[in-house]
């Protein structure tokens, strides 16, 4: 080519040569080389090319999602910027703060889906350098249904990528933790199996995603999965499962007492457990010690006996306990007492802070004895329960160590809720308590007495003047008072 040829001819000649040399490069790379050639041939320069490197990097930082702002740009913005031209690529690669957030959608059962996800994660891990990296993964189903356990193994693969390509990562104290939550999904359509949300987290305990440690990597993932045959598909999660909530909106997940016992034994490190029980069995429950269990919520249907399940559990760390379900008539129990709850509290000796009971008779469940065993209780909620003369008189004037400890527990409460309860002599109890130092000694700040018995106008007026942060009763009563 002679020097007299036109600039256009020279450009076409050089461009064809560049494409031939870089024919194996991605098209985006070729486009970057070609734009550089055109600018040099024709003396063109873009205004952005005149910006100092630091300014260009600052502009890029506002175009890319980060660990504390996921919406500054599309998930793969750093890659897109690095493919424009050589100068932009250098600016993107020299700025680790652009690589602090990665969002992946993985068709986990498709061919090559996980390989692509691992490659993208490796790229971000290497380029983030000492900046923190937050990874969020959404596992989605392909057309073929696969066992639920596959996702757990895929999550382990992602963790291994982070450990392999970031050897400086201080991973001590980082746990792979899992949760199954049915409350966050919509009710299934007729004929479908109920679903749960599977959530997996690999991070240091107690570290918030938006406040990571320098040089750290956090991986959070989730997916919806069907519970087809109980929990069998999830048992491989084992000790990694810390949160189990199967209270689905459609109320279709109902385990037997035996299935509940199997689940608790297969997930020994549970910290939160909420289950609905649909039937009881005659199987002998094996003893279970759940050292980390902090919250236990059990609800059950009519004619279901959960006493054997409670008798099998020892939970020293229990701080919140919720029991919702009708008990058999008194004559079914020795001495007309359902002793399983106080026995659980005595055996575990937990530092219980919250107790909720629903659809129970306070005498049958031995409420006074339970309160005596919960000296640190802060929140007591009774719903559709019956508090008879024995309980009300014992709280007011009962003598003996059990009564004194129960009274002390009531005085130490911060919250008391009586919702749709049958309370013997409620108005008289409140009247007498107002004439004694009871409310002065009490720590109560929130009191709810709703649909639980008659309250006279003078007693109600005095109650509204108590130094409570919140006091709520039947709206009709308050209207009459006004």
C-alpha positions as CSV (number, residue, x, y, z in Angstrom):
1,X,0.0,0.0,0.0
2,X,1.4,3.4,-1.0
3,X,1.5,6.5,1.0
4,X,-0.9,8.2,-1.5
5,X,-3.8,5.9,-0.7
6,X,-6.7,7.4,1.1
7,X,-7.1,7.3,4.9
8,X,-10.2,5.1,4.3
9,X,-8.3,2.6,2.3
10,X,-5.5,2.5,4.9
11,X,-8.1,2.0,7.6
12,X,-9.8,-0.9,5.8
13,X,-6.4,-2.5,5.2
14,X,-5.3,-2.3,8.8
15,X,-8.7,-3.4,10.2
16,X,-8.7,-6.5,8.0
17,X,-5.2,-7.3,9.3
18,X,-6.2,-6.8,12.9
19,X,-9.3,-9.0,12.6
20,X,-7.1,-11.7,11.1
21,X,-4.5,-11.5,13.8
22,X,-7.1,-11.4,16.6
23,X,-9.6,-13.8,15.0
24,X,-9.6,-16.0,18.0
25,X,-10.4,-13.1,20.4
26,X,-13.9,-12.3,21.5
27,X,-15.7,-9.8,19.2
28,X,-15.7,-7.2,22.0
29,X,-11.9,-7.3,22.2
30,X,-11.6,-6.9,18.4
31,X,-13.9,-3.9,18.6
32,X,-11.6,-2.3,21.1
33,X,-8.6,-2.7,18.9
34,X,-10.4,-1.3,15.9
35,X,-11.6,1.8,17.7
36,X,-8.0,2.5,18.8
37,X,-6.8,2.2,15.1
38,X,-9.5,4.5,13.8
39,X,-8.7,7.1,16.5
40,X,-5.0,7.1,15.7
41,X,-5.5,7.2,11.9
42,X,-7.9,10.1,11.8
43,X,-6.6,12.0,14.7
44,X,-9.9,11.6,16.5
45,X,-9.9,11.6,20.3
46,X,-12.9,11.1,22.5
47,X,-13.2,13.6,25.4
48,X,-13.3,10.7,27.8
49,X,-9.9,9.6,26.6
50,X,-8.4,12.8,27.9
51,X,-9.6,12.2,31.5
52,X,-6.9,11.3,34.1
53,X,-6.9,7.6,35.0
54,X,-8.1,8.3,38.5
55,X,-11.1,10.2,37.2
56,X,-12.0,7.5,34.8
57,X,-11.8,4.9,37.6
58,X,-14.1,7.0,39.8
59,X,-16.6,7.2,37.0
60,X,-16.5,3.5,36.6
61,X,-17.1,3.0,40.3
62,X,-20.5,4.7,39.9
63,X,-21.4,2.4,37.0
64,X,-20.8,-0.9,38.7
65,X,-22.7,-2.7,41.5
66,X,-20.8,-3.0,44.8
67,X,-21.3,-5.0,48.0
68,X,-23.2,-2.1,49.6
69,X,-25.1,-0.9,46.5
70,X,-26.3,-3.7,44.2
71,X,-28.1,-1.5,41.8
72,X,-25.5,0.9,40.3
73,X,-25.4,-1.1,37.1
74,X,-26.1,-4.5,35.5
75,X,-24.5,-7.4,37.3
76,X,-21.7,-7.9,34.8
77,X,-20.9,-4.2,34.4
78,X,-17.1,-4.5,35.2
79,X,-16.7,-7.1,32.4
80,X,-18.6,-4.9,29.9
81,X,-16.5,-1.9,30.7
82,X,-13.3,-3.9,30.4
83,X,-14.2,-4.9,26.8
84,X,-14.6,-1.4,25.3
85,X,-10.9,-0.7,24.6
86,X,-7.5,-1.2,26.1
87,X,-7.4,1.9,28.2
88,X,-10.8,1.1,29.7
89,X,-9.8,-2.5,30.3
90,X,-6.7,-1.3,32.2
91,X,-8.8,1.1,34.3
92,X,-11.2,-1.7,35.2
93,X,-8.6,-4.3,36.0
94,X,-6.6,-1.8,38.1
95,X,-9.6,-0.9,40.2
96,X,-10.5,-3.8,42.6
97,X,-13.4,-1.9,44.1
98,X,-15.4,-2.5,40.8
99,X,-15.3,-6.3,41.6
100,X,-16.9,-6.4,45.0
101,X,-20.4,-7.7,44.0
102,X,-21.4,-10.6,41.9
103,X,-24.9,-11.8,41.1
104,X,-25.3,-15.2,39.5
105,X,-28.3,-17.0,38.1
106,X,-27.4,-20.7,37.9
107,X,-29.5,-23.4,36.1
108,X,-27.9,-25.9,38.4
109,X,-29.1,-29.0,36.6
110,X,-28.2,-27.9,33.1
111,X,-25.1,-28.9,31.3
112,X,-22.3,-26.4,31.9
113,X,-24.4,-24.2,34.3
114,X,-22.2,-24.7,37.3
115,X,-18.9,-24.6,35.3
116,X,-19.9,-21.1,34.0
117,X,-20.8,-19.9,37.5
118,X,-17.5,-21.2,38.9
119,X,-15.5,-19.4,36.1
120,X,-17.3,-16.1,36.8
121,X,-16.7,-16.4,40.6
122,X,-13.0,-17.2,40.0
123,X,-12.7,-14.0,37.9
124,X,-14.3,-11.8,40.6
125,X,-12.3,-13.4,43.4
126,X,-9.0,-12.8,41.6
127,X,-9.8,-9.2,40.6
128,X,-11.3,-8.1,43.9
129,X,-7.8,-8.3,45.4
130,X,-8.1,-7.2,49.1
131,X,-11.5,-5.6,48.7
132,X,-14.5,-7.5,50.2
133,X,-16.6,-9.6,47.8
134,X,-20.3,-10.3,48.2
135,X,-21.7,-13.1,45.9
136,X,-25.4,-13.7,45.6
137,X,-26.6,-16.8,43.7
138,X,-30.1,-17.7,42.5
139,X,-30.4,-21.4,41.7
140,X,-33.2,-22.0,39.2
141,X,-34.7,-25.2,37.9
142,X,-34.1,-26.6,34.5
143,X,-36.9,-28.5,32.7
144,X,-35.8,-31.7,34.4
145,X,-36.5,-32.1,38.1
146,X,-33.4,-33.0,40.2
147,X,-33.1,-34.0,43.9
148,X,-33.0,-31.2,46.3
149,X,-29.6,-32.2,47.6
150,X,-27.8,-31.2,44.4
151,X,-27.9,-27.5,45.3
152,X,-26.0,-28.1,48.6
153,X,-23.1,-29.8,46.7
154,X,-23.1,-27.0,44.2
155,X,-22.8,-24.5,47.0
156,X,-19.8,-26.4,48.3
157,X,-18.2,-26.1,44.8
158,X,-18.6,-22.3,44.9
159,X,-17.0,-22.2,48.4
160,X,-14.1,-24.3,47.1
161,X,-13.5,-21.9,44.3
162,X,-13.2,-19.0,46.7
163,X,-10.8,-20.9,48.9
164,X,-8.7,-22.0,45.9
165,X,-8.3,-18.7,44.1
166,X,-8.0,-16.5,47.2
167,X,-5.3,-18.2,49.3
168,X,-5.0,-15.2,51.5
169,X,-8.6,-15.5,52.6
170,X,-8.8,-15.9,56.4
171,X,-11.6,-18.5,56.5
172,X,-11.4,-19.4,60.2
173,X,-14.8,-19.1,61.7
174,X,-16.6,-19.2,58.3
175,X,-19.4,-21.7,58.3
176,X,-21.6,-23.0,55.5
177,X,-25.1,-22.6,57.0
178,X,-28.4,-23.6,55.5
179,X,-32.1,-22.7,56.1
180,X,-35.4,-24.1,54.9
181,X,-38.2,-21.7,55.1
182,X,-41.8,-22.4,53.8
183,X,-43.3,-19.1,55.1
184,X,-41.8,-17.0,52.3
185,X,-43.3,-18.8,49.4
186,X,-46.8,-18.6,47.9
187,X,-49.4,-21.3,48.5
188,X,-49.0,-24.1,45.8
189,X,-51.6,-24.4,43.1
190,X,-54.0,-27.5,43.4
191,X,-52.1,-30.7,42.8
192,X,-48.7,-29.2,43.3
193,X,-46.3,-30.1,46.1
194,X,-45.7,-27.4,48.7
195,X,-42.5,-25.5,48.3
196,X,-39.7,-24.2,50.6
197,X,-37.1,-21.6,50.1
198,X,-33.6,-23.1,50.5
199,X,-31.0,-20.5,51.6
200,X,-27.3,-21.1,52.0
201,X,-24.8,-18.7,53.5
202,X,-21.0,-18.9,53.7
203,X,-19.7,-16.1,55.8
204,X,-18.3,-15.3,59.2
205,X,-21.0,-15.5,61.9
206,X,-22.5,-12.2,62.8
207,X,-21.1,-10.3,59.9
208,X,-23.6,-8.3,57.9
209,X,-23.5,-8.5,54.1
210,X,-23.3,-4.7,53.7
211,X,-20.5,-4.5,56.3
212,X,-18.0,-7.1,55.3
213,X,-14.4,-7.4,56.5
214,X,-11.5,-6.4,54.3
215,X,-10.4,-9.1,52.0
216,X,-13.4,-11.3,52.9
217,X,-15.7,-13.3,50.6
218,X,-19.4,-13.9,51.4
219,X,-21.6,-16.2,49.4
220,X,-25.4,-16.2,49.8
221,X,-27.7,-18.4,47.6
222,X,-31.3,-19.4,47.5
223,X,-33.7,-21.4,45.4
224,X,-37.3,-22.7,45.6
225,X,-37.7,-26.5,45.9
226,X,-40.6,-28.8,46.4
227,X,-41.0,-31.1,49.4
228,X,-42.1,-34.2,47.6
229,X,-41.6,-36.9,50.2
230,X,-41.1,-35.2,53.5
231,X,-37.6,-34.0,54.2
232,X,-35.7,-36.9,52.7
233,X,-34.3,-34.8,49.9
234,X,-32.7,-32.4,52.3
235,X,-31.1,-34.8,54.8
236,X,-27.7,-34.4,53.2
237,X,-27.6,-30.9,54.5
238,X,-27.3,-32.4,58.0
239,X,-25.4,-30.3,60.6
240,X,-25.3,-27.3,58.2
241,X,-29.1,-26.7,58.6
242,X,-29.7,-24.1,61.4
243,X,-33.1,-22.7,60.4
244,X,-36.1,-24.9,59.7
245,X,-39.6,-23.3,59.3
246,X,-42.2,-25.5,57.6
247,X,-45.2,-23.4,58.3
248,X,-46.3,-23.0,54.7
249,X,-49.1,-20.6,53.7
250,X,-51.1,-23.4,52.2
251,X,-51.0,-25.4,55.5
252,X,-50.1,-28.6,53.6
253,X,-46.8,-29.5,55.3
254,X,-47.9,-31.5,58.3
255,X,-45.4,-34.0,59.7
256,X,-46.1,-36.8,62.0
257,X,-44.6,-36.9,65.5
258,X,-42.2,-39.6,64.3
259,X,-41.1,-37.4,61.3
260,X,-40.5,-34.5,63.5
261,X,-38.3,-36.6,65.7
262,X,-36.3,-37.8,62.7
263,X,-35.9,-34.3,61.4
264,X,-34.6,-33.1,64.8
265,X,-32.1,-36.0,65.0
266,X,-30.9,-35.4,61.4
267,X,-30.4,-31.7,61.9
268,X,-28.7,-31.6,65.3
269,X,-27.4,-28.0,65.0
270,X,-30.7,-26.3,64.5
271,X,-31.1,-22.9,66.1
272,X,-34.6,-22.2,64.9
273,X,-37.3,-24.9,64.4
274,X,-41.0,-24.4,63.6
275,X,-43.2,-27.4,62.6
276,X,-46.8,-28.3,62.1
277,X,-47.8,-31.8,63.4
278,X,-50.6,-33.7,61.7
279,X,-50.6,-37.0,63.4
280,X,-49.1,-38.8,66.4
281,X,-47.7,-42.3,66.5
282,X,-47.0,-44.9,69.1
283,X,-43.3,-45.0,68.3
284,X,-40.9,-44.6,71.3
285,X,-39.1,-41.2,70.9
286,X,-35.3,-41.4,71.3
287,X,-33.7,-38.8,73.5
288,X,-32.3,-35.7,71.7
289,X,-30.0,-33.1,73.0
290,X,-30.2,-30.0,70.8
291,X,-27.4,-27.8,72.2
292,X,-27.9,-24.9,69.8
293,X,-31.7,-24.8,69.6
294,X,-32.9,-21.3,70.6
295,X,-36.4,-21.1,69.2
296,X,-38.9,-24.0,69.1
297,X,-42.4,-23.5,67.7
298,X,-44.8,-26.5,67.5
299,X,-48.4,-26.4,66.3
300,X,-50.7,-29.4,66.0
301,X,-54.1,-30.6,65.0
302,X,-56.9,-31.9,67.1
303,X,-56.5,-35.3,68.6
304,X,-52.7,-35.2,68.2
305,X,-50.5,-35.9,71.2
306,X,-47.1,-34.2,71.2
307,X,-46.1,-35.0,74.7
308,X,-43.7,-37.8,73.7
309,X,-41.9,-35.5,71.3
310,X,-41.4,-32.9,74.1
311,X,-40.3,-35.6,76.4
312,X,-37.5,-36.6,74.0
313,X,-36.0,-33.0,73.7
314,X,-33.4,-31.4,75.9
315,X,-32.6,-27.8,74.8
316,X,-30.3,-25.9,77.2
317,X,-30.1,-22.8,74.9
318,X,-33.8,-22.5,74.4
319,X,-35.0,-18.8,74.7
320,X,-38.3,-18.8,72.8
321,X,-41.0,-21.5,73.0
322,X,-44.3,-21.5,71.2
323,X,-46.9,-24.3,71.6
324,X,-50.2,-24.1,69.7
325,X,-52.6,-26.9,69.8
326,X,-55.5,-28.4,71.7
327,X,-54.9,-30.9,74.5
328,X,-56.9,-34.1,75.1
329,X,-59.6,-33.8,77.9
330,X,-58.1,-33.8,81.4
331,X,-59.2,-37.4,82.1
332,X,-56.7,-38.6,79.6
333,X,-53.8,-37.5,81.8
334,X,-52.6,-38.8,85.2
335,X,-54.0,-36.5,87.9
336,X,-55.6,-34.4,85.2
337,X,-52.2,-32.8,84.5
338,X,-50.3,-32.5,81.2
339,X,-46.8,-32.5,82.7
340,X,-44.7,-32.5,79.5
341,X,-44.1,-28.8,79.4
342,X,-42.9,-28.3,83.0
343,X,-40.8,-31.4,82.7
344,X,-39.1,-30.1,79.5
345,X,-38.4,-26.8,81.3
346,X,-36.9,-28.5,84.4
347,X,-34.8,-30.9,82.3
348,X,-33.4,-28.3,80.0
349,X,-33.1,-25.4,82.5
350,X,-33.2,-22.9,79.6
351,X,-33.0,-19.1,79.9
352,X,-36.4,-18.8,78.5
353,X,-37.3,-15.3,77.4
354,X,-40.5,-15.8,75.4
355,X,-43.4,-18.3,76.0
356,X,-46.5,-18.5,73.9
357,X,-49.3,-21.0,74.6
358,X,-52.5,-21.3,72.6
359,X,-55.7,-23.4,73.1
360,X,-54.6,-24.7,76.5
361,X,-56.1,-25.0,79.9
362,X,-53.7,-23.3,82.4
363,X,-54.4,-25.8,85.1
364,X,-54.0,-28.9,82.9
365,X,-50.7,-27.6,81.5
366,X,-49.5,-26.6,85.0
367,X,-49.0,-22.9,84.1
368,X,-47.9,-21.9,87.6
369,X,-45.3,-24.5,87.8
370,X,-44.0,-23.5,84.3
371,X,-43.8,-19.8,85.3
372,X,-41.9,-20.8,88.4
373,X,-39.3,-22.5,86.2
374,X,-38.9,-19.4,84.0
375,X,-37.5,-16.7,86.3
376,X,-36.0,-14.7,83.4
377,X,-39.2,-14.7,81.3
378,X,-39.9,-11.4,79.5
379,X,-42.7,-12.1,77.1
380,X,-45.8,-14.2,78.0
381,X,-48.6,-14.6,75.4
382,X,-51.7,-16.7,76.2
383,X,-54.2,-17.1,73.3
384,X,-57.5,-18.9,73.6
385,X,-56.4,-20.3,77.0
386,X,-58.3,-20.9,80.2
387,X,-57.1,-19.4,83.5
388,X,-59.3,-20.7,86.3
389,X,-59.9,-19.7,89.9
390,X,-56.9,-21.7,91.1
391,X,-54.4,-19.9,88.9
392,X,-55.8,-16.4,89.5
393,X,-56.0,-16.8,93.2
394,X,-52.5,-18.3,93.3
395,X,-50.9,-15.4,91.4
396,X,-52.7,-13.0,93.8
397,X,-52.3,-14.5,97.2
398,X,-50.9,-18.0,96.8
399,X,-48.3,-19.2,99.3
400,X,-45.4,-21.5,98.9
401,X,-42.2,-21.5,96.9
402,X,-43.8,-22.4,93.6
403,X,-46.4,-19.6,93.9
404,X,-43.8,-17.1,95.0
405,X,-41.5,-17.9,92.1
406,X,-44.4,-17.7,89.6
407,X,-45.5,-14.4,91.0
408,X,-41.9,-13.1,90.7
409,X,-41.9,-14.2,87.1
410,X,-45.1,-12.3,86.4
411,X,-43.8,-9.2,88.0
412,X,-40.6,-9.4,85.9
413,X,-42.5,-9.6,82.6
414,X,-42.1,-6.8,80.0
415,X,-45.0,-8.1,77.8
416,X,-48.2,-9.8,78.8
417,X,-50.9,-10.7,76.3
418,X,-54.2,-12.3,77.1
419,X,-56.0,-12.8,73.7
420,X,-59.4,-14.4,73.5
421,X,-58.8,-16.1,76.9
422,X,-61.3,-17.3,79.5
423,X,-60.1,-15.6,82.6
424,X,-61.8,-16.3,85.9
425,X,-62.6,-13.1,87.9
426,X,-60.5,-10.9,85.6
427,X,-62.2,-7.7,86.8
428,X,-61.8,-8.5,90.5
429,X,-58.2,-9.5,90.0
430,X,-57.4,-6.2,88.3
431,X,-59.3,-4.2,90.9
432,X,-57.4,-5.8,93.8
433,X,-54.0,-5.5,92.0
434,X,-54.7,-1.8,91.5
435,X,-55.1,-1.4,95.3
436,X,-51.8,-3.1,96.1
437,X,-48.2,-2.3,95.1
438,X,-48.5,-5.0,92.4
439,X,-48.2,-2.5,89.4
440,X,-45.5,-0.5,91.1
441,X,-43.3,-3.6,91.6
442,X,-44.1,-4.9,88.1
443,X,-41.7,-4.4,85.2
444,X,-44.5,-4.5,82.7
445,X,-44.5,-2.0,79.7
446,X,-46.8,-3.7,77.3
447,X,-50.2,-5.1,78.3
448,X,-52.8,-6.6,75.9
449,X,-56.2,-7.8,77.3
450,X,-58.4,-8.5,74.3
451,X,-61.7,-10.4,74.3
452,X,-60.7,-12.1,77.6
453,X,-63.5,-11.0,80.0
454,X,-65.5,-8.1,81.4
455,X,-63.6,-5.0,82.7
456,X,-65.7,-2.4,84.5
457,X,-65.4,1.3,83.7
458,X,-63.7,2.3,86.9
459,X,-61.1,-0.5,86.6
460,X,-60.5,0.3,83.0
461,X,-60.1,4.0,83.7
462,X,-57.5,3.2,86.4
463,X,-55.7,0.8,84.0
464,X,-55.3,3.5,81.3
465,X,-53.5,5.7,83.8
466,X,-50.8,3.1,84.6
467,X,-47.3,3.9,83.4
468,X,-47.4,1.5,80.5
469,X,-45.8,2.1,77.1
470,X,-48.6,0.1,75.4
471,X,-52.0,-0.9,76.7
472,X,-54.7,-2.3,74.5
473,X,-58.1,-3.8,75.2
474,X,-61.4,-4.3,73.4
475,X,-62.1,-1.2,71.2
476,X,-65.7,-1.2,72.4
477,X,-64.7,-0.8,76.0
478,X,-62.4,2.1,75.2
479,X,-65.2,3.8,73.3
480,X,-67.6,3.5,76.2
481,X,-64.9,4.9,78.5
482,X,-64.4,8.0,76.3
